[in-house]
Every structure is written in structure tokens, then in C-alpha cells.
Amino acid sequence: MDPNTTLSSAQSPQTTAEAAAMRDIPYREAVGSLMYASLGTRPDITYAVSSLSRFSDNPGKAHWEAVKRVFRHLSGTKDLKLTYGAQELDLVGYTDADGSMHEDRKVFSGYAFLIDGGAVSWSSKRQEIIALSTTEAEYVAATHAAKEALLLRSLMVEDKEVLAHLTPLTLDFLRESRLVKRRREGRTTDRSL
């Protein structure tokens, strides 16, 4: 899906003629197929599938075009694959929130964890809360990623080398990094007038 594409419920059918035109289009089945690929082997489409699944009850033509674009992406990148090596068993995590408020005011966020450069766990979904700022949205995303890191570390209990050091979790947002550093230094972000 094109990163500049904005999907909304306003693009859903507004008239009975538009609804009739969409009735025979296998939107749910197509999104289900994409979800299967996303969950198993294609983390690169996870955000797009998560976005598209929101419109399964009442998809419009723009939603269907976005689904077809994801299928074209899969067709054009069918040689991509997850690769796992045996060099290092370092667990590394990345997390981000999209920062844009959607029509329901909920932010999409996600994470990916890699071992030796190969993705072993990933997720992209709408946050359950309505974040009051992008900073809060990033913290919520980081919290979900940290929970996943703990789970993955517990599964790797036999590898003492991995458990001997911390799992790096990279935030995409510079402000959050500075806030974490301030907190470590004992400084607060509160301001008094």
C-alpha cells in the first residue's frame, strides 16, 4: 500500500448503487489471504493488512484498490524471504507508532524483533487507547514491544548468552529517547509555573 494513501470510512459506499457494485467483490477473502501471508512470512505487509481489515464490513472502491495494490506488491517481491543465520543469537527489537490520528483518534503502532537479522516476531495494530500526544502513542508502542521482548526472552531461556545482556529496543522517535535518558538521570519532564 502506498504510504501516502489515506483510507477512511468516508470512502465506503454511500449509496445503494455503490454498495451493490461492491457486493460481489471478495474483499474479506482477499484481506484474509493477505493476513495469512502477513502472519506467516511477510512482515512487510502487516501494517497495510491491519489498515485494510478495518473496512471489511463496508469496503469501498478505494479500499479494494488498496487491496489490489498490496497483491501487486507481493507479486513484485515474491523473491523476498526471511533469512536466519547462525552467526549470533542476539535479540533486537524495533518499535514505532504512526503518529497520525485516524478518524477514530486511535494510532497504529507496531514492533518487530529480529534474531541474527531474521524477523521472529512482528505486529501492527491499532492502539486500544486514544493517545493524547504522539509521545504517549510512542510510549504505548514501546510498552507493547517490551512485553513481547520479555516473552521472547523467556522462550530463549536455554541460551544463557542471549539472557546475559539486555535486549535493545529501538524507538523511532527522538523525543522519547531524550525523555527516557532524563528519567534515568533523575530529571523530570514536569514544569512548574
Helices and strands as residue ranges (DSSP letters): G 9-11, H 16-23, H 27-40, G 43-45, H 46-53, H 61-76, E 91-97, E 108-115, E 118-126, H 134-155, H 160-163, E 169-171, H 174-184
